[in-house]
């Protein structure tokens, strides 16, 4: 059992890092977040970076397969994108996920799960579990599979692990979550203490996407809010979160729950970083470093790296 509040070796902020982040935030915040959901989806997609030319992209049932040139053997990742279950797509996340696949040295199943409000809970969870079943049906060994996800996709990653465990499915080798949304009640202390510090996620947006996704389901439903589940028996999980995020408490409390349950959890709190800074890997050196750390950790726990 491993539990660390802040893993050793997390890079500190330099003056260059601060300058890069300030420039990025000024650009992202120059345009207001649209109130219309369809317009907001388009707006969010513009935050993404195109997938590198050397990464093969193919369509498969349930989503897309991203294969970098250094993919090794049958090691396979399953990725669940963020966006509050309402926003996010291959356009917003494909570039970053492809770079994570490169860092892991695996092919990556990017799950194109159904989004709310058109498809509320549990549609996304059903799609994620179905995608994992597809990999197993393809003959991929669970020891060759890793899960990863960010924000709502981080919470969905944890929910998918819980559901797979409860269904009696063999679990993947490991999982990693970036800025995971684990508590849809928004009861974590950082929702209050960091509200003025978080430049990307506001209470209003959290309330909007929560209502859209739950559509009447209780916010403490464990498969919607993994913080309220028993995480015993889950595979090793690495969580990365920025110190300025209102979701900081979501990450801290879930890793603490893993600790209490006797499961392996590692928490990295990155000083000065913001929500899912990994998306901006072409602009932030810290994003590239974080992706590389995720890749090394997941690679070492799956396939030939075990």
C-alpha positions as a printed Julia matrix, in Angstrom:
306×3 Matrix{Float64}:
   0.0     0.0     0.0
   1.31    3.41   -1.0
  -0.25    6.74   -0.12
   1.46   10.07   -0.53
  -0.09   13.49   -0.14
   2.44   15.06   -2.49
   4.83   12.79   -4.36
   8.49   13.68   -4.16
  10.09   15.15   -7.23
   7.15   17.27   -8.4
   8.77   20.22  -10.23
   8.48   23.66   -8.65
   7.54   26.79  -10.57
  10.28   28.86  -12.2
   9.96   32.43  -13.47
   9.67   31.03  -16.98
   6.85   28.72  -15.91
   4.99   31.63  -14.33
   5.43   33.73  -17.46
   4.19   30.92  -19.72
   1.14   30.31  -17.55
   0.26   34.0   -17.27
   0.38   34.37  -21.07
  -1.78   31.29  -21.57
  -4.4    32.37  -19.03
  -4.61   35.84  -20.54
  -5.4    34.28  -23.9
  -7.9    31.72  -22.59
  -9.75   34.29  -20.5
  -9.87   36.9   -23.26
 -13.05   35.26  -24.54
 -16.01   34.7   -22.21
 -17.36   31.18  -21.82
 -20.54   31.0   -23.96
 -23.82   30.35  -22.19
 -25.21   28.23  -25.04
 -24.02   24.62  -24.69
 -23.39   24.07  -28.4
 -21.38   27.29  -28.62
 -19.46   26.36  -25.47
 -18.58   22.99  -26.99
 -17.09   24.69  -30.03
 -15.28   27.18  -27.78
 -13.78   24.4   -25.65
 -12.64   22.49  -28.73
 -10.49   25.49  -29.71
  -8.4    24.9   -26.58
  -7.1    21.67  -28.06
  -3.99   21.0   -30.13
  -4.11   18.95  -33.35
  -2.9    15.37  -33.14
   0.72   15.01  -34.28
   1.15   13.83  -37.87
   3.09   10.72  -36.87
   0.22    9.36  -34.75
  -2.12    6.99  -36.58
  -5.81    7.69  -35.93
  -8.42    5.07  -36.75
 -12.12    4.86  -36.0
 -13.36    1.93  -33.95
 -16.59    1.06  -32.2
 -17.0     3.41  -29.26
 -14.38    5.95  -30.28
 -10.94    6.21  -31.83
  -7.63    4.37  -31.65
  -4.54    6.6   -31.43
  -1.28    4.78  -32.18
   2.06    6.6   -31.84
   5.09    5.21  -33.69
   6.72    3.97  -30.46
   3.76    1.84  -29.28
   5.04   -1.38  -27.72
   3.37   -4.77  -28.05
  -0.22   -4.99  -26.9
   0.01   -2.34  -24.19
  -3.23   -0.33  -24.5
  -4.6     2.74  -22.78
  -8.26    3.64  -22.36
  -8.77    7.41  -22.13
 -11.86    9.29  -20.88
 -11.83   13.0   -21.71
 -12.92   15.86  -19.5
 -15.44   18.63  -20.04
 -17.95   18.21  -17.24
 -19.69   15.33  -19.1
 -21.08   18.09  -21.35
 -18.09   19.39  -23.35
 -14.94   17.82  -24.76
 -14.13   15.69  -27.8
 -11.3    14.35  -29.9
 -10.76   17.93  -31.1
 -10.23   19.31  -27.62
  -8.25   16.39  -26.18
  -6.86   14.34  -29.06
  -3.47   16.05  -29.26
  -2.81   15.75  -25.54
  -4.03   12.15  -25.37
  -1.83   11.21  -28.34
   1.18   12.65  -26.49
   0.25   10.68  -23.38
   0.1     7.54  -25.53
   3.57    8.39  -26.82
   4.83    8.82  -23.25
   3.3     5.48  -22.2
   4.45    3.83  -25.46
   1.02    2.38  -26.06
  -1.92    2.56  -28.4
  -4.76    4.55  -26.84
  -8.5     3.91  -27.07
 -10.04    7.39  -26.93
 -13.63    6.72  -25.84
 -16.22    8.94  -27.54
 -18.79    8.58  -24.77
 -22.24   10.17  -24.97
 -22.49   13.62  -23.39
 -25.1    15.35  -21.25
 -27.62   16.92  -21.27
 -28.73   14.86  -24.28
 -27.49   11.71  -22.56
 -27.35   12.13  -18.76
 -25.99    9.72  -16.15
 -25.35    6.8   -16.5
 -24.82    7.03  -20.29
 -21.15    8.01  -20.07
 -20.44    5.25  -17.56
 -22.24    2.66  -19.66
 -20.16    3.68  -22.69
 -16.89    3.56  -20.75
 -17.6     0.09  -19.37
 -18.62   -1.09  -22.85
 -15.33    0.24  -24.23
 -13.34   -1.71  -21.65
 -15.34   -4.83  -22.43
 -14.41   -4.32  -26.1
 -10.72   -4.32  -25.26
 -11.08   -7.51  -23.23
 -13.12   -9.12  -26.02
 -10.31   -8.2   -28.43
  -8.04  -10.41  -26.36
  -6.04   -7.64  -24.68
  -4.8    -8.88  -21.31
  -5.89   -6.73  -18.34
  -2.23   -6.52  -17.3
  -1.56   -4.7   -20.6
  -4.32   -2.12  -20.04
  -4.12    1.22  -18.25
  -6.9     3.75  -17.72
  -6.52    7.53  -17.74
  -8.8    10.55  -17.71
  -9.02   14.21  -16.8
 -11.56   16.32  -14.9
 -14.98   14.7   -15.36
 -13.15   12.03  -17.32
 -10.97   11.48  -14.26
 -14.06   10.9   -12.16
 -15.43    8.67  -14.92
 -12.16    6.72  -14.93
 -12.64    5.97  -11.24
 -16.32    5.17  -11.72
 -15.45    2.77  -14.53
 -12.95    0.98  -12.31
 -15.58    0.69   -9.58
 -18.22   -0.61  -11.98
 -15.82   -3.1   -13.55
 -14.85   -4.35  -10.1
 -18.48   -4.72   -9.06
 -19.32   -6.56  -12.29
 -16.53   -9.02  -11.63
 -14.45   -7.93  -14.63
 -10.66   -8.25  -14.4
  -9.2    -4.85  -13.59
  -6.52   -3.01  -15.59
  -2.94   -2.8   -14.39
  -3.13    0.83  -13.24
  -4.89    4.16  -13.73
  -4.04    7.85  -13.72
  -6.33   10.83  -13.2
  -5.66   14.49  -13.92
  -7.65   17.03  -11.89
 -10.39   14.44  -11.24
 -13.94   15.47  -10.37
 -14.79   12.93   -7.67
 -17.54   14.7    -5.7
 -20.55   16.18   -7.49
 -21.84   17.68   -4.22
 -19.06   20.34   -4.45
 -18.55   19.94   -0.71
 -14.75   19.99   -0.73
 -13.04   22.77    1.19
 -11.14   23.97   -1.87
 -14.4    24.85   -3.61
 -14.53   27.72   -1.12
 -10.92   28.43   -0.23
  -9.62   28.44   -3.83
 -12.64   29.94   -5.58
 -10.78   33.21   -6.11
  -7.55   31.45   -7.1
  -8.9    29.12   -9.8
  -8.8    30.97  -13.13
 -10.5    28.28  -15.21
 -13.26   26.57  -13.22
 -16.07   28.51  -11.54
 -18.86   27.47   -9.2
 -21.43   28.49  -11.83
 -19.97   26.18  -14.48
 -19.72   23.33  -11.96
 -23.39   23.78  -11.04
 -24.46   23.85  -14.7
 -22.68   20.67  -15.72
 -23.64   18.89  -12.5
 -27.34   19.44  -13.18
 -26.95   18.52  -16.83
 -25.23   15.23  -16.05
 -27.18   14.07  -13.0
 -30.63   15.03  -14.34
 -32.23   14.2   -11.0
 -29.86   11.47   -9.81
 -28.45   11.96   -6.31
 -25.05   13.71   -6.37
 -23.77   11.18   -3.83
 -24.43    8.26   -6.19
 -21.09    6.39   -6.0
 -20.84    5.73   -9.76
 -21.33    9.47  -10.37
 -19.29   10.69   -7.38
 -16.58    8.05   -6.74
 -15.67    9.74   -3.45
 -18.77    8.1    -1.95
 -17.76    4.59   -3.03
 -15.62    1.98   -1.3
 -12.4     2.03   -3.37
 -11.07   -1.21   -1.96
  -9.51   -3.56   -4.47
  -8.8    -0.96   -7.15
  -5.47   -1.05   -9.03
  -2.71    1.5    -8.33
  -3.86    5.04   -9.12
  -1.8     8.19   -9.7
  -3.57   11.54   -9.32
  -2.12   14.83  -10.56
  -3.79   18.11   -9.59
  -2.82   21.78   -9.59
  -2.49   23.72   -6.35
  -4.85   26.47   -7.64
  -7.8    24.22   -8.48
 -11.14   24.22   -6.73
 -11.06   20.46   -7.38
  -7.96   20.05   -5.21
 -10.06   18.63   -2.37
 -11.66   16.14   -4.75
  -8.23   14.71   -5.49
  -6.94   14.83   -1.91
  -9.97   13.15   -0.39
 -10.13   10.35   -2.95
  -6.47    9.45   -2.47
  -7.06    9.5     1.28
  -9.98    7.1     0.76
  -7.69    4.79   -1.23
  -5.29    4.86    1.71
  -8.0     3.95    4.21
  -9.18    1.1     1.98
  -5.69   -0.35    1.7
  -5.41    0.45   -2.0
  -2.47    2.15   -3.68
  -2.83    5.85   -4.36
  -0.23    8.5    -5.19
  -1.13   12.19   -5.15
   0.94   14.81   -6.96
  -0.01   18.42   -6.19
   1.73   20.62   -8.76
   2.56   24.08   -7.38
   0.92   26.96   -9.23
  -0.78   24.78  -11.82
  -4.38   25.09  -12.97
  -7.13   22.74  -14.1
  -5.86   20.13  -16.6
  -2.81   22.16  -17.55
  -1.72   19.14  -19.61
  -4.0    20.27  -22.44
  -1.6    23.12  -23.14
   1.53   21.04  -23.62
   2.7    23.14  -26.56
   2.61   26.28  -24.42
   3.62   25.09  -20.95
   6.83   23.24  -20.09
   5.08   22.01  -16.93
   2.39   20.35  -19.05
   5.0    18.4   -20.98
   6.72   17.38  -17.74
   3.44   16.22  -16.23
   2.55   14.14  -19.3
   5.98   12.52  -19.25
   5.6    11.64  -15.55
   2.19   10.11  -16.19
   3.6     8.11  -19.06
   6.56    6.78  -17.1
   4.36    5.8   -14.15
   1.76    4.0   -16.26
   4.36    2.35  -18.49
   6.22    0.93  -15.49
   3.05   -0.75  -14.23
   1.76   -2.34  -17.42
   2.8    -4.85  -20.02
   6.53   -5.43  -20.36
   7.2    -2.67  -17.86
   5.84   -4.66  -14.94
